[in-house]
Structures are given as C-alpha cells and as structure tokens.
Amino acid sequence: MSNPTPVLSTDPTTLAAHTIHGVIPERVAIPRSQAEVSAVMHDAAQQGWSVIPWGGGTQQLIGAPPTRVDLVVSTAALTGVLQHEPNDLTISVEAGMTAGALRAYLATHGQMIPIDPALPARTTIGGMIATAADGPRRAQYGLLRDMIIGIHVVEVNGQPSRAGGMVVKNVSGFDMMKLYHGSYGTLALITAANFKLIPIPPARGSILLGCATRHTALTIVDTLMQSQLTPVACELLDATLARAVGFEAQWVVAIGCEGPEPSVERHIRDAVALATTHGARSTVRRLQEHDALWQVIADARTTDALASGELLLRWATIPAFVGDVLARIADCGQRLGVDPVVHVRASVGCGYVRLTGLSSAQQNAWIEAMPEVIAVATTDTTLARYWHPPAGGADVMQRIKAEFDPQGRLNPGRFVV
C-alpha cells in the first residue's frame, strides 16, 4: 500500500503564497483526501511541528501573528461533494470547497445554503466555519453554525473525528459543531461539514433607503424591526459604502427580501412607504441588480489583502446599543483625524469598521476605544493586542484548548487562547 502522506512542499513560490502576517512557513502540505490529512497531521505530531490550517487564505490576517509556522496544511484539494440528499435537503461537502462552488452546485438542484461570505470564489467552507464568518442574510437565517448538522475534523495528533450526521433533527450528545465554529483553527483541522438546505426562494428584491442623518437611519431600522415585515437582510451603510452600491446619501438602510412574489412586493411597498414617512429617498433593485448589490455589501468586510496601516474591526453588541457604538466610532474618528468606513448588520447588532493610513499607535487606540471588538484584521505585527479578553468563559476556553491541543501546536499565538 502506498504511503498516504502528501509530499511536503518547500518550493519558495508555494511558501510565499502561504505567508501569514509576514511569516513564511517552513513547509506546506496539500492533502488530497481526509486520510492524507490524518497522515500529515500524525507526522507533524511526531516532529512536534506547529500547524496552521489554510483554506482560501482570505481571512489569515485576522488575529495575532503566529509564534511559529512549521507547517501549513491547505485544504485546497478537498473540494468534493461527499453526499447530497436532495429530497432530505441535506448535503456533505469537503472543507476546501468554496462558497461560490457550493452555491453553483446547489443552484442546479434549486436549493441553497443562505450564506453570503466575502469573495465567495475563494472563501472556503472550512474557513468560514473556523472564523465564524457571517453575511447579510444572517438577519433572517442566522450564522453558519445554525445550518451545520455534522462535521468532520482531524485532531492535532492525526486522529480523525466526527460529530452529528446527515439528519437535521440530531440532538444526541454534545453539540461539537458549535465548538469548532469560531475556533480559528486552534482545536482541530476541519475537513468536511454537513448542512441542512432550503429551497431557493422564487422571488427576491431589495430596497435602498437614503437618509440624511444616522439618527434617521437608525429610527427606520427600529421601526422596521418592530413591524410585521421579515426582511432576510437589513444593513446600515455609511456614505462611502453607499457610493459603492451606487446611491448618494449620508447613510443608507439596505433591505433585502426573499420569498413568494406577493411577500417580496409587500416588503418593497411597505419599505418605500416607510422611507416617505421619514423623509428618506428610496430605490428598488431586482434580480441581477439585487444579487450584485448584496455581493458588494458582503465584500465590504474582506480582509484578504490589507494595505500597510489598514485596519478592519469586527464588533458585536445588542441591537439596542448599535447607535451608541456608532456615536463612539464617529467620536473616535474625529479625535484621531481618521475617516472610518462603517458597515452595520443593524438588526443583528454587529458591524465592521475599516480604517486606512493608521500608525501602530492609532490602531492600538481604535482597538482600545472599542471593547465591542471581537476580531482585528491588520498587517501590523507590533500591536499591543489583537483580541479583547472574552466577556466570560475564558477559563473554559483555555481548558478546552488544553484538552484538544495540550502542546499548543495549532495556530500558536493567533487566537485569544
């Protein structure tokens, strides 16, 4: 029997393509099967190497620089559909499959997973799970964790492990899928995942409401959330992002609708009326224009290539406090003389702040001023912190990390634990 361990590449071009925060890895492995992943992880354990999981590489600038990069394990060759049960609305795919490829495959069956990552042609399923990546439609459908029904991982010692299955209502045992979601590659290397699916809605459309002030925009969002309308997305965009979607306004409330045609038309009609009531301008986007709009919004949080001095902050609060966070962002921008680009999932209570041309001291000041920050993306390797201490449960996180990776070899130094 041939050795299932993939060849470890030390080719300079390959190594440079997998640079993490300026650190070039010693070697790169691109396993072609889950068995090969197990073999390479086992060999790495024998050598005592640090291991960095790598999907599409689009989110590797999130978090602190690694303390060591002995081996990068890429899932680039793990791109297959393992099992699809169209009648049961379930699917199992390998972790290296991109969100775009999965979307295209499911579309041929009239089905979808309502996920909207940045750069879907490159962003992988495993990377989205590991970094808890979200998208505009989480307002209606939730996070990716809410759609996972099973997961396959390889532990730090090379042992394959799985949880859940291909059954939607699986409530047996501890829900390990939730544990790996947002673990940033520190507990295991994700090799495959199972998801529940939904049919593609028959109609879709969007309404953009242009507002002169932040207060008006927030009032519209609050009124919308207290109404009987159920948009699949509700985003708050500042003037910079408003221009990116082709609408001149100080603030824009972007509302996305999906479902039966009468439902979509009702959302559009009522949202336009809401704009009129509050003195806002409105425009409607349908079909391809609708799709293009939401991809621009999804791509606004991309971190794949940041310039020197560029900082992206991901923050979270409760929806009632969004206005307070936005006021603090504006105050911080005035105090530091920097214009932030702001993008908020207003009905959910999370958002993003992008800043450019910052010194290390300014980046530190922004992170310090926003305790709501849950992730930092930057090319700067000298910052005082890249994560705020968890609000609660840090000791539990540390114990879990020690149990899964006692030697601290998975993504060492990158995450909060």
Secondary structure as UniProt FT lines:
FT   STRAND          8..9
FT   HELIX           12..17
FT   TURN            21..22
FT   STRAND          28..29
FT   HELIX           34..47
FT   STRAND          51..54
FT   TURN            58..61
FT   STRAND          71..74
FT   TURN            76..77
FT   STRAND          81..85
FT   HELIX           86..88
FT   STRAND          90..94
FT   TURN            95..96
FT   HELIX           99..107
FT   TURN            108..110
FT   STRAND          111..112
FT   TURN            120..122
FT   HELIX           125..131
FT   TURN            136..137
FT   HELIX           138..141
FT   HELIX           144..146
FT   STRAND          148..154
FT   TURN            156..157
FT   STRAND          160..164
FT   HELIX           176..180
FT   TURN            181..182
FT   TURN            184..185
FT   STRAND          189..196
FT   STRAND          198..199
FT   STRAND          203..211
FT   HELIX           214..226
FT   STRAND          233..238
FT   HELIX           239..244
FT   TURN            245..246
FT   STRAND          251..259
FT   HELIX           261..277
FT   TURN            278..279
FT   STRAND          281..286
FT   HELIX           287..299
FT   TURN            300..301
FT   TURN            308..309
FT   STRAND          311..316
FT   HELIX           319..321
FT   HELIX           322..336
FT   STRAND          341..345
FT   TURN            346..349
FT   STRAND          350..355
FT   HELIX           360..369
FT   TURN            371..372
FT   STRAND          373..378
FT   HELIX           394..404
FT   TURN            406..407
FT   TURN            412..414
//
